[in-house]
């Protein structure tokens, strides 16, 4: 069979939507598409493939493909800056030409798998602690504290707290799942943010009074209307203000402000900006980029003491994603914290 001309090889490789190259029986690269050249270099044609792909598993897979004239598969790991990128490497033998090697980036799938494993591990860890406590107290009440009324009452109170903690965690997990399932569905109700914030503050008034925190709300005279889901937005504001009371309430004041903007630079559209600012101890800036991750806590011990599940800000992030909004957190140690929510106002006249 007559060897394929170079133009045909280039056309064949150009039609493959993956990193693809062809290696002849002498183990030299005779063809590479644009994706391969962008990844491995523009001057790879004519070079021995082992000088380009130096990892032993890849070299062995290609050699076996050429020797046995059979398909082989392996994995290639490349470091790109601070991130490792994984590729599935597939080699297919082509008679009278050599081996066709294709590389498929599987990094997103591996990251998704790792996220699922981390999520299961975190949930298991969060549930194990209160379950272990409950089992220990039950054993004690059945044994040494069976007839001790004072100890029984104290243990039952602790058990109630641990059961409530598990209930909050399960509730937040269900809420997170519900929010994620709706994230791609645009909300379609008209929402008055002024009225919603007033209603949220009224519901949180007992908590703020118990903590000795004053809630100050500043809003424009005219109603600020957006298109959204009122229940989810109430969940956002409740979470942020409740966190400000619990974690930043040592300053005694939490300021909530609502401002309508004709054009937001980030959204490039009219927007509503809600700021929740406390005067508490603040957050170390090193924690700020990760605060919306599931189960991430800047202060794990204090968060658990105050009943936090580590999922609140993750829920906030997904709700704002659904509303095409933004969350920005500003804080320094000793300077309090500000949580800024920006929501597009959109077209509410047609609703």
N, C-alpha and C positions, 0 to 999 in steps of 0.2 A: 504494500500500500504506500502511495506517495505521501510523504510528510505534509502536514497542513502548512500552508503559507503563513507568514507572520501576521498578515492582515486578518486572516481568518481566526487565528489564535487571539488576537487583540479584540476582535469583535465578539468572540465567544466569552472571553473574560469580562468584557464591558457589560454584557447582559446578565451577569451574576450579581445580585444585590448584596453581596457579602465581600469580606476580604478574601480574595481568591488569587492563586498563582499556580503556575504549571512548572514542574521540575522534570527534566528529561532523564533518561536512564543513566547518564553520567553524573547525575545529582546536581546539575546546574539549573538555575532558574531561567526559563526561556520565555516566560510571559507573566505579567502581573497587571491587575486592573488598577484603576485610580485609587480605590480604597486601600489596596495592598501597598501601593507606593506612598500613600499618605501616612500609613502606619509604620512601614518598615524602611522607607527611604526611596528617593527617586532613582538611585543608581544601583538597583538590585538585579537588573537584568544581566545575565551572563555570569553572575557570581555563584559560588557553591552555596547551597542552601544552608549548610551547617554554620557558615560565617554570619548568616542573618538570623536564623532561629537556633540559638545555641543550647536550648534546654534539652537534655538527654531524652526525655520521653517523646518529644516532638521529632527529634532526629531518628529515634528508633522506629516510630510509627511510619515515617516516610520511607525509611530503608526497607522495612518489612513489606510495605505496599508495592515498592518497585521490585523487590526480590520475589515475593510470592504472587504478585499480580492480583492481590485481594484488597478489599477495603479495610482500612484501619481507622482507629479513633483514639484520641487522647485529649489531654487538657493542657493549655498554655496559660501561664500566669505572668503578667507584665506589670511592673510598677510604673505608674504615671504620677509623679509627684508624691503626694501623701496617700494616694489611693492605689490599691491593687485592682487590676482589671483581669477578669477570667474569660478565656475563650475556649469553646469547644472546637477541637481541630479534627476535621474529617478529611481523609485521603482516599481518593478513588483512582484506580488504575485505568488509563486510556491507552489502548493498543497503539503502537507505532508513534506514541507521543510522550508518554511518561505518566506522572501522577498529578492529578488535580487536587490541590489542597485548598480547603475553605475554612475560614475562621469565623465563628459566630460568637458575638459578645453575649455572655450569659451572666454578666455582673448584676444587672437588675434582678434577675430571678434568684441569684444566690443571696442578694441583700434582702429580698422579700422573704426568703426562707429563713434567714437569720433573724429577721424581725419577728417572724411568727414564733421561732424557738425562744427568743428573748421574752416575747409577750407571755407565752405559756409559763416560762420560768418565773417571771415577775408575779403573775397572778398566783401561781402555786406558793411562792414565798409570802405574798401578802396574806393569803388565806391560812397558811400553815401556823403563823404566830398566834392569831386569836383561837384557832382550833385547838392548838396544843394547850393554851391557857384554859380553855373551856374543859377539855378532857382532864386536866390536872385538878381543877376545882371540883368537878363532878366526883372524881375519885376521892378527894379529901372530904367532901360532904357525905359520901357514902361510908367513910371510915372514921378517922380521928375527930372530925367536926360534926359527926352525926347529931349529937345532943348539945352542941355549943351554939346557942341562939345568936349570940353576938357575932361569932365568926361566920355563921350561916348567912346572916344579913349582909355582912361585908362582902363575902364571896359572891352572893347573888347579885349585888350591885356591880361588882367588877365583871361578872359574867354577862350582865345586861349590856355593859359598855362594849365588851368584846363582840357580842352578837350584833349590836348596832353597827359596829365598825364593819363587820362582814356584810351586813345588809346595805350599808352605804357603798361598799366596793362593788357588790353585785349590781346595785342600782346604777352606778356610774358606768360599769361595763355594758349594761343593756343600753344605756343612753348613748354611749360612744358608738356601739354597733348601729343603733338607729340613725344617729347623725351621719355616720359614714355611708350608710345605705342610701341616704337622701342627698348626699353631697353634690351629685351631678344634676339634681332636679332643681331648677330655679324656682324660688318662692314667688308667689303672685298676689300677696295681700298688701293693702295699704296700711302702713304702720305709722302712728304718731309717736315719735321718739320722746317727745316731752311728756306726754301722758304715761308712756311706758316706764320712763325713769321715775316719775313720781310714784307710780304704783309699786315699782320695785323697792323704792326706799321705804314706803309704808310697810311692806311685808318684812323688811329687815330692821325695822325700828326696835322691836323687842331685843334683838341680838345686839344692836349698837348700844342700847340703854344698859343692858347687862354688862357690856364691856366698857362702859363709860366713854363712848366715842360719839362725837357730834358729826352728823352727816350734813354737809353743805351742798346744795344743788343750785347750779347757775344755768339757766336756759334762756334762749331768746323769747321775746314777747310773742312772736308769731309761732304757730306750730311748725315743727320740722317733720316733714313727711318723707318716707322712703318706701320702696317696695321690699317686703321681707316676710319672714315668718315670725309673728309676734311671740309665740311660745319659745322658740329657739333664741330669739334676741333677749327675751326676759332671762333665759338661762345664762346667757353671756354676761349680762349686767349683774345678775345675782351672784354669779361666781366671782367676778372681779371685785365687787363691792364687799362681799363676804370675806374674801381673802384680805382686802385692805383693812377690814375691821379686826380680823384674827391676827394677822401677821404684822400689820403696820399700825395697829391701833394704839400702840404705846405713846404715840404723839398726841392722842386725844382728839384728832380732827381728821376726817376724810373728805376731801373736796371732789365733787363730781361736776363736770361742766359739759355742756352741749353747745357746739358751734356749727352753724351752717356755712359752708364755703361755696362760692360760685364756681371755683375750679380748683381741684386738688392736683398738685404737681404729679403725684404718683399715679393716681387713677385717671388723670387727664379728663376729669368730668366733675360736675357738681357733686358735693359730698357732704356728709355729716360727720363731725369728729366728736367723739366722746372721750373725755379724759377722767381717769380715776386716780387721784393722787393722795398718798398718805404721808405722814411725817414720822414714820417709824424708823427702825434701824437700817433700812435699805438692804440691797442685795449686792453681793460681790459681782462686779461685771463679768467675771469668768463664767458665771452660771447663766447669764442672760440668753445666749444663743440656744440653750438646751431646755429652757423652762417649759416649752410646749411639748416636749417629748413625753411619751407615756411613762409614768412612774418615776420621772426624774424629779428630785426634790433638792432644793438648795440647802435645806436643813431637815434631814430625814427624821431625826428624833422629835424635833418640835412639831413637824407636820403631822406625825402620827399621834402625838399627844393632843393636838387640836382637832383630830378627826379627819385629817386630809387623806385622800386616797391616791394622790399623785396623778389623777386623770383629769382634773378640772380644766387646766389650761389646754390639754390636748383636745377636749371637747369644744372649748372656745375656738381653737384654731380651725377645726373642721366646720363649725357653724359659720365662721367668717369666710371660709373658703366657699361655702355654698352661696353666701351673699356677695361674693366677689369683693370682700372687704379685706382689711389689713389690720394686724396687731403689731404694735411696737412697744417695747418695754425699755424704760430709761431708769437707771438707778445707780447710786453709788453708796458705799457703806457710810452710814451716819447721815445720809441726805434724803431718806425716804425713797419711795418708788412711784413712778407714773406709768400707768397702763393706758396706751392710746389706741382707741378703736376708730378706724376710718371706714365708713360705709358709703357706697355710691347712692345718690338720691334717685337716679333713674327717672323714668317717666311715670309719674303717679296720676297724671290728669286723666288718663284713659281708664282708670280702674273704678 
